[in-house]
Amino acid sequence: MFNITCIIMASGLSKRMGKNKLLLQFKEKEIFKYVLDAVSLSDISQRIVVSSYDEILNYAEGLKNFKIVKNNENSLGQSKSISLGVNNSNICDGFMFLPCDMPFMTHSLINDICSFFYQDTKCITVPRIDKKNSMPTIFPYSLKADLLNISGDVGGREIIRSNPKIIRYIDIKNPLLLQDIDTKEDYIRFKNI
């Protein structure tokens, strides 16, 4: 079991989609369920779902070993979900941030990224495809204060940018695994794969 806190971020406003993308039907279930189900099968010890949406929180409550945290201020952007997740976690080796709009995510990929992080737990682990950064990113526990200082809707990008010496990249060969669904075009294109 990895002593990692996985913070699942499910509070977005889906501005580019025009409606809540996480609740859209995608193949056999809603988009958000793919990520929650993948995390539930993973070897992560602490799982926190931060969401503004009761449908997502209720589903997570029915899964094993999930802590649910209601985000009533999602208009403040990703920083609010990050601080809620970090403040509700126990001491751990690292914080994994996983958006809930990645329906091709698998528990084995989550485990692979965690295993990679454990090669050097002082470093930030960033998955990437063709040198393009993606999620889920793992930040070491030592950066807890930095994570709590984030504001607005930028996520952890600024921390990554200001700590180039402690970044380790894990190259993911299958780009589909890290594909997120942001727009109607994404939804139509990937729904039939």
N, C-alpha and C positions, 0 to 999 in steps of 0.2 A: 504494500500500500504506500503510495506517495504522500508525504506530509505536505501537501500543496492545497491551498484554498482556491477552488475554481469559482470565480465570480461570473455568473451568467448574466449578461446585461440585456434586459428585455423591456426597456422603458422608452424606446425611441418613438418619435412622432411620425415616422414614415412620410416625411414631406414629399420626397420624390415619387413615392408610390401613390399618394393621394388618399390612401386609407391604410388601416393598420395591417401592414404586410405580414406580421407574425401570425395573425389569425387566418390568413388565407389558406385555403385547401391546396396542398401541393402533393401530387400523386395520391397516396392513401391516407395522409393525415395533414394537420395544420403545420405550417413551417416551423413554429417554435418547438413542436414536439420532437423533431429530429435531433436537435441539440440536447434537449433535456434527456432524451432516451440514450443518446451516445454517452453523456456524462454519467448517467446512472449505471452503465455497464463498465465504466472505466475504473482504474485503480486509484482514483483520487480520494483522499480521506475526508475532505471538507468541501461541501457543495452548497453554494449560496446563490439563490435566484433573486435578483433585484428587478422588480417590475412594477409598472403602474397599472397593470391589467389583471383584474381578478381571475379571468379565465386561465391565465398562465400560472398565477400563484396557486390557484386551486389544484391545477394539474400537478404542479411540483410537490404540493403537500401530500399527494397520494403516492409519491415515489419514496424510495427508501433513502434515508440519510440526507435529505435536503432541508436546508434552512431557507425560509422565505422572508423577504424584506420588501415592504411596500415603499415605492418611491412616489411620493405625492408632489414632487417638484421636478418632473421630467423636463419642464421648460428650461431648466438651468443647464441642460445638456449632459453629456457623458460624465462630466466631473462629479455630478450628484450621485450617479449610480456607482462610480468608483469609490467615493468616500463612504457611501452606505455599505457597500460590500466589505471594504477594508475594516471599517469600524465594527462590523458584526462578525469578524473572523477571530479565530484563536491564533496563538503563536504558531507559525508554520515556517517552512523553508522558502516558500515563494507564493506569489499571487498570480494565478492564471486568469486572464480576462478573455472571455469568450462571448462574442455577440450571438444573439439568438436567431440570426437570419441566415445561417449557413446549413442548409438542409442536407448537404452531402458529407457533413462531418461524421467521423466514425470514432468509436471508443478506442480502436487500435491506434489511430493517428494521435489522439489525445495522449495515450500511454507513451507513444514514441517521442512526442515532444517533451513529456515529463522526464523520460529516461535521458534524453539529450541534456536537459537542464541539470540533471544530477551529475553530469560530468564536471560541472563547475558551478556550484550554487551561489557564487558571488556575482555571476554574470546575468545579464538580461538575455533571455532566449527569444529570438524572433524568427518565426517561420517565413520563408519567402519562396516565390516562384519567379524564376528568371530574374533574379536580383531585385524583385519588387516585394517590399515588406507586406506581410499579411498578419492575420490573427489565427489562433490565440497566442498572445505574447505572455511570457512568464517573467515577472520582476522579482528579484530576490527580496527577502523580508527586510533587508537593510535599507531598502528604498521606500519603506512604509511612509515615512514623513513626507517624502517627495510626492508620493501618490496622493496623500491627503491635501497637498498644496495646489493640486491642479484646479483650474477654474475654467468655466465655459464648456465648449463642446469639442475640445481637441483630443481628449483621451490621453494616452501616455506618450504620444509622439514627441512632445517637448523633452520628456525625460530621456527618451531614446536618443534624440538629437544631441543633448548635452552630456551624454555618457558614452561617446564612441569607443572608448578603450575597454568597456566591459560588455560589449555586445557580442553575442555568438549567434550566428545564423544557422538555422537548419533548413536545408533546401528540400522542398517537397516536389516530388517528380510529377504527381498527378494534380494538375491545376484545378480539376473539378472539386477535389476534396475541400479546397479553401474558397470556393465560389460563394459569394453572398448574393442575396436577392434584394436589390435596391429599387429597381424601376419596373414598370409594367413590361418593358422589353425583356429584362432579365427573367421575369416571371414566365412570360410566354415562351422564351427561348429554352429555358432549362426544365420547364415542367414536363416536356416530352422526351427528355433524355433517359 
